[in-house]
Amino acid sequence: MKKQFSYLGLDAHSDHCQLAAMSPQGNLLFCRSYKTSASELIEAVTQVKGPKKMVVEESQMADWIKRSLEPYVDELTIADPKANAWITKAQHMDDHIAAVRLTELLRGGYIHPVHHGDSQRQRFKELVLHYHDITKQMTRFKNKLKGEFIAKAITVKGIRVYDPKYFPGYVKSLKSDPQAQFQAQNYFTVVQQLRVLQAKTLKQIRGYYSQYPEVRRFSKIPGLGQISSFTISAIVDTPYRFANKRKLWSYCCLAKADKISNGKFYRSGPSHQGHRLLKYIFLSAARTIMASKKDSFYKRAAERLLKQGVTVKNIRRTVARQIASSILKIWKTGEPYRDMN
């Protein structure tokens, strides 16, 4: 006899959550508000007897909800909110309606799941993304620092302005404007503090090196360094999420977005859906390979395409896909990277 599931939809917020429960036949059992605490949510979920499936949309709290409630349901799915147009584009929406609609989408099989790894993998991923956030903020403040000099028509080139050894000489050039000096000094201080935090975070990331042996193999691929390899491992989590290389390309925003209707082809162009950081990493690796004088399979492939008249932009995307394909293969097989002839 086929198992009959009840369906739960949770609309989560920092102070309260709206939980909707639906019977296997599609009848709404209840939709109530609960305080956002593990004990209250566990008690609410366990009130629904028998086999049950649950859905909650991806958010900052999604992983905490998953760890807290997963033991009490048969299946817990983290949903991609971008794909839930029935909820996001509704003219009238509140927590009650959102929770009920989530439940109905789950029962109908229309949920697009978001992958969440185990606890250790999730901590690793959060640490890597934290590193990239610090790096992004450091770039932002470096630009602000240089902007103070540019605003006063003072030319500042290269990276010496960020060096404590040379910065005092640069800041003296702003002596006619004490306010600009003050602001430049503040930006410089923030950059130095972020640099220390970046180094501390990188040290923690490297502590995972022995736990994830694929990182060492990734870093042997031309164009990929240690940070890029750590990032790919952390975000992708497992290669078995993807049945083939095209699925990975799509996740990395490297696939083509095609539209076909009634047998007619309407559009073909780069997809904008997927993980933007992975897209940046693979395209950056392709750019590095194309600019390098070192011979490799990817370099030779790029040169062949260039002779055929393919644009540099399309060559870069093709090489990025080839690197992503190599990642998937060596991760699944456990083999080291070998340059192909």
N, C-alpha and C positions, 0 to 999 in steps of 0.2 A: 504493500500500500504506500502510495506517495505521501511523503511527509508534508503536513500542512503548517505553514509558517504564519505567524503574526508579524506585522511590520511596524517599526518604530522610526519616527523622524524627529531629529533633535535640532532645533534652531538655537544655537548657543551664543551667549553673551557673557561678559565678564562678571556681571552681578546676578543674572538670572538666565534660565534656559526654558524654552517652551518645548514640551515633549508631547508628540501626538502618537497614538497607538491605533492600529487598524487590524481588524480580524482578517483571517485568510479569505473571507468572502468579500472584503472591501468595505465593511461597515466600520465607521469611526467609533472606537471604544471610549476614548477620552482625548482631550488636548488641554494640558494643564501647565502652569508656570511653576518652576522649582528654583530654589536658590542654587547658585553654581557652586556646588560642593560635591565631592566624590560620594560621601555617605548618602546625601539626599537623592542623587541621580541613580545610585545603585539600588536604593530602596524603591524608587519609581519604576525602574526597569524590571526588577524582580516581581513587581505586582502583576505583570503580564505573564501568565503561565504558559508552559509548553514551548515548542521551538519558536525562535524569533530571529528576525534579521533587523539590523539597525543601520541608519544612515545619518551622517552629519557632514556639513559642508567644510571644505578645507579652510582653515584659519590658523591664527597663532595658537589657539587652544586645541586644535584638532588632535595633535599628538597626545596631549594630556588626557583628553576624552577617550581616545583609543586605548591607552594604557589602563585607564580606570574602569572602563565598561566592557572591554572586549571579553574578559572571562565570564561575563554574565549573559552573553548572547551567542547564538550559533554563528553569526556572521556580522561583522561590523565594517561598513564601507565608508571611506572618506570620499566625498563627491567633489568634482571639479565645479565650482560655482559659475565659471564662465560658460559652461555647457547647459546650465539650467535656465534657459531663456524664459521658460514658463513662469519662473519665479522672478528673475531680475527685471523682466520687461512688463510685469503686471502693472496695470494702472492703479489699482488699490492693493496695498500690501501692508501687513503687520506681522508680528511674531506668530500669531495663531495661524494665519493663512500660510505663512512660509513653512511652518512645521507640518501642516496637513499636506501641502503640496509635495514636500520632500518625501513624505510617506507614500503618497500616490505614485510618484515617479519611481520609488524603490519597488513597489508592488508591480508596476507595469514593466519593469526591466529597462528603464530609460536613464539610469544613473551612469555617468562617466566617472569611473573611480580614479583616485589619485594614489599613487604608491607611497606607502610608509614602511620603512624597514624596521628591523628589531631595535630595541632600546639603545644598544651600543652603536649600531650604525647611525641611528638618528642623532645621537650626541656628536658623533664624528662629523656628520653632515652639517649640523648647526655650527660646529666649531670652524669648519672650512668656510661656510658662508659668512661667519663673523669676521674671519680674516679678510675676505673680499670686501666686506662692508667698511672695515677700517681702512683698507687700501683705497677704496673709493673716496672716503672722507679726506684722506691725506692728499689725494690728487686735487680735491676741491679746494683745500686750504693752500696748497702750493700755488694754484692758479690765482687765488685771492692775493697771496703774497706778491707774486709777480705783477698782478694788476695794480698794486699800490705804486710801483715804480713806473709802469706804463702810463698811468694817469698823470704822472708828472714829467712825461717825455724822457724818461731815463731808460736806456736800453739795458735789458737784463737777458742774457742768453745762457743756455746750458743749465747745469745743476749746482753750480758753485754757490749760488745765493742761498741754498738750503744747508750749506755746510757751516757749522759753528765757527770754523776757522776763518771763513771769508765773509760771513754775514755782517759783522761790525763795519767792515769797509763799505759794504753796499748801503747800509742804513745811514751812514754819514752823509751820503749823497742827498738824503731827504732832510738835512738839517734846517733848510729854509722853511720847512712845514712840519712843526712839532706834532701836529695831529696825525699826519701821514706816518711819521716815525713811530708814534705810539701804536698805530694800527698794524704797521708792518711787523713791529716787535711782537705783538700779540699773535699774529698769524704764524710767525716763525716759531714761537713757543708751542703753539698747538701742533704744528708739523713735527716738532721734536718729540712731543709727548705721544703722538700717534705712531711715530717710528718705533718708540720703545714698546708700545702695546702690540704693534705688528710683529716685532721680534719675539715677544713672549708668546703670542698666539701661534706663531710658526713653530716654536719649540714644542708646544703641546701637540700640534698636528703631527710633527715628526715622531712623537711618541707612539703613534699608531702604525708606524712604518712596518714593523714586523708582523702586525696582525693582518695586514692586507697586502699580500705578496704581489698582487697584480700591479701595484703602483710602480714597483721596480721595473716590471716588464714594459709598462706604458712609457716610462721615462727614456727608454731606449729608442723609441720611435722618433724619427727626425721631426723637429719643430716643437716637440713637447718637452717641457722641463718638469721638475719635481712638483711644483705647485699646480701646474696644469694637470698632472697625473693624479695628484691627490684629489683635485676638484672633480675630475671625471669619475673616479672611484666613489667619492662621497655622494654625488648627485644621482648617478645611475644606479648605485647600490648593488644591483645584480644584473648580469647580462641576460638572464633567463626571463626578464620582463619583456624582451623583444624577440618575437618569433623569427625575424629576419632583419637584414641590415636596413631595409627601407623603413621599418618601424622606428629604428634608432635615428635615422636621418630626420624623420618627422618630429621626433621628440627634441631634436637639436635645432629645429627651424631650418633644416637643410633640404627638406623635400620640396617638390613642386606642388603648387596648389592648382589643381585642374578642375574645371567645371564642364560636365558633359550632360546635355539634356536632349532627349529624343534622338540620340545617336549623333548629335552635333557637338563639336568641340568649341567651347566659347572662350576659355581663358587658360593660360599657363604662365605661371610666374612663381617666385619664391614664396614659400609659406611663412606667415608671421606668427604661427602658433607653435608653442614649444618652449623650451628652456633657453632664455636669451644668453645666459652666462656660458652654457655649453656651445652655443652658436659662436660666441665671441672667441672661445678657446680654440675651437677647431679652425675657424677662419684665420685667427692669428697664427696658428701653427702652419697653415697653408701659405700665408704671407711670408713667414720666416723661411720656409723651404724654397719658395720662388725667388727670394732675394739672396739665398745662400749660394756659394760656389761649390759646396760639397755635393758630390754625386749621391743620388738615391733613386729608388723606384719612383717616388712621387715627383722628384725633380725632372726625371726623364719623361714622365707622363705629361707634366706641365709644358715642357719644351715641345713635345709632339703636338699638343693641342694648339700651342702658339703658332706653330708652322702651318696648321690647318686653318688659321684665321679666326680662331675662337677668341672672344674678348677676355681680357685679363680678369674681369669680375667673374665670368662664368668658369674660367680655369680655376680660380681660387675656390669657388664653391665645389667644383668637381674634386679637387685635391682634398678639400675638407671632408667630403663624403668618403673618399678612399681611406683617409686616416681613421674616421669613425668605424668603417668596415673592419679595418685591421684591429682596432680596439676590441670589437665584438668577437672576432675570431680568436685572438690570443687569450682573451678572458675566458671564453668557453672551453677552449682546448687545454689551457694551462701551458702552452708552448711559449718559448721566448720569441721576441720579434726577430725576424730574419729579412733582410732586404731582398726583394725579388728581382730577378733578371728581366 
